[in-house]
Amino acid sequence: MNKVVHFEIPYDDQGRAQKFYQDVFGWQIAKFPDMDYDMVTTTPCDEKMKPTEPGAINGGLLPKDPTCEHPIIVIDVPSIEEHIKKVESAGGKTVMPVLKIGEFGLYARVSDPENNVIGLWQTLGNC
């Protein structure tokens, strides 16, 4: 069974979104280097940025775009290419091709047959 490991919340106004989530939920928000992306910490993490509390996940804030107009859950998969094939054979579509995120992993966005966009994540190396 593949687990939900991350979330993404799109914004129109970065400062307004950051202030809202910090003020309302107490989340810590920090810019991710070399990307237009803010990491959101909702729970304590270890040195590899993995949550230390069972069942808790962290996420990100990013500008809205056609592939991310609403919040997205991100699901961990052992092989992103295999899961893209599974998605497409089950009636879904690839809406954002695979991107390499540093040495951390591979990321893509797909839609289900109901046009809900979800993220797929494959961890690389020892992350």
C-alpha positions as CSV (number, residue, x, y, z in Angstrom):
1,M,0.0,0.0,0.0
2,N,1.4,3.4,-1.0
3,K,1.3,6.1,1.7
4,V,0.5,9.8,1.5
5,V,3.8,11.5,2.5
6,H,3.5,15.2,1.6
7,F,0.9,17.9,0.6
8,E,1.1,21.0,-1.5
9,I,-1.0,24.1,-1.2
10,P,-1.0,26.6,-4.1
11,Y,-1.3,30.3,-3.6
12,D,-2.0,33.5,-5.5
13,D,-0.2,35.7,-2.9
14,Q,2.8,34.1,-1.2
15,G,3.0,36.5,1.8
16,R,-0.7,36.2,2.5
17,A,-0.6,32.4,2.3
18,Q,2.5,32.2,4.6
19,K,1.0,34.5,7.1
20,F,-2.3,32.6,7.2
21,Y,-0.8,29.1,7.8
22,Q,1.8,30.4,10.3
23,D,-0.8,32.4,12.2
24,V,-3.7,29.9,12.1
25,F,-1.8,26.6,12.5
26,G,1.6,27.6,13.8
27,W,3.4,26.0,10.8
28,Q,7.0,26.8,10.1
29,I,7.6,27.9,6.5
30,A,11.0,28.2,4.8
31,K,12.1,28.9,1.2
32,F,13.4,25.8,-0.6
33,P,16.7,26.7,-2.2
34,D,16.8,27.4,-6.0
35,M,13.0,26.8,-6.4
36,D,9.8,28.9,-6.2
37,Y,8.7,26.6,-3.4
38,D,8.3,27.0,0.4
39,M,8.7,24.0,2.7
40,V,6.0,23.7,5.3
41,T,6.9,22.0,8.6
42,T,3.8,20.9,10.6
43,T,5.5,18.3,12.8
44,P,9.1,17.7,14.1
45,C,11.5,16.0,11.7
46,D,14.7,14.0,11.8
47,E,17.9,15.1,10.0
48,K,16.6,13.7,6.7
49,M,13.5,15.8,7.0
50,K,11.2,12.9,7.7
51,P,8.5,13.4,10.3
52,T,9.3,11.8,13.7
53,E,5.6,11.5,14.7
54,P,3.7,8.5,13.2
55,G,1.0,9.5,10.8
56,A,2.2,13.1,10.5
57,I,3.4,14.7,7.2
58,N,4.9,18.0,6.1
59,G,4.3,19.9,2.9
60,G,4.8,22.9,0.7
61,L,3.4,26.1,-0.6
62,L,3.8,27.1,-4.2
63,P,2.4,29.5,-6.8
64,K,-0.8,28.3,-8.5
65,D,-0.3,27.0,-12.1
66,P,-2.5,24.9,-14.4
67,T,-1.3,21.6,-12.8
68,C,-1.8,22.9,-9.2
69,E,-4.9,25.0,-8.7
70,H,-6.1,23.2,-5.6
71,P,-4.3,21.4,-2.7
72,I,-2.5,18.2,-3.8
73,I,-1.7,15.1,-1.8
74,V,1.6,13.4,-2.7
75,I,1.9,9.6,-2.6
76,D,5.2,7.7,-2.2
77,V,5.8,5.1,-4.8
78,P,8.7,2.7,-5.4
79,S,8.8,3.4,-9.2
80,I,7.4,6.6,-10.5
81,E,7.5,5.4,-14.1
82,E,5.6,2.2,-13.3
83,H,3.0,4.2,-11.4
84,I,2.5,6.6,-14.2
85,K,1.8,3.6,-16.5
86,K,-0.7,2.3,-13.9
87,V,-2.4,5.7,-13.7
88,E,-2.7,6.0,-17.5
89,S,-3.9,2.4,-17.9
90,A,-6.6,3.0,-15.2
91,G,-7.9,6.1,-17.1
92,G,-5.8,8.8,-15.5
93,K,-3.4,11.2,-17.2
94,T,0.1,12.7,-16.6
95,V,-0.3,16.4,-16.1
96,M,3.3,17.3,-15.1
97,P,6.1,15.1,-16.3
98,V,8.7,13.6,-14.0
99,L,11.1,16.1,-12.4
100,K,14.3,15.3,-10.5
101,I,14.3,17.2,-7.2
102,G,18.0,17.5,-6.3
103,E,19.3,14.2,-5.0
104,F,16.1,13.7,-3.0
105,G,13.8,12.1,-5.5
106,L,11.6,12.2,-8.5
107,Y,8.2,14.0,-8.7
108,A,5.3,14.0,-11.1
109,R,1.7,15.1,-11.1
110,V,-1.1,12.9,-12.5
111,S,-4.9,13.2,-12.6
112,D,-7.4,10.5,-11.8
113,P,-10.4,9.8,-14.0
114,E,-12.4,12.5,-12.0
115,N,-9.7,15.1,-12.9
116,N,-8.3,15.3,-9.4
117,V,-4.6,16.0,-9.5
118,I,-2.3,14.0,-7.2
119,G,1.5,14.0,-6.8
120,L,3.7,10.9,-7.1
121,W,7.1,10.8,-5.3
122,Q,9.9,8.3,-5.6
123,T,12.7,8.7,-3.1
124,L,16.3,8.4,-4.5
125,G,19.3,7.0,-2.7
126,N,19.5,7.1,1.0
127,C,16.9,9.9,1.6
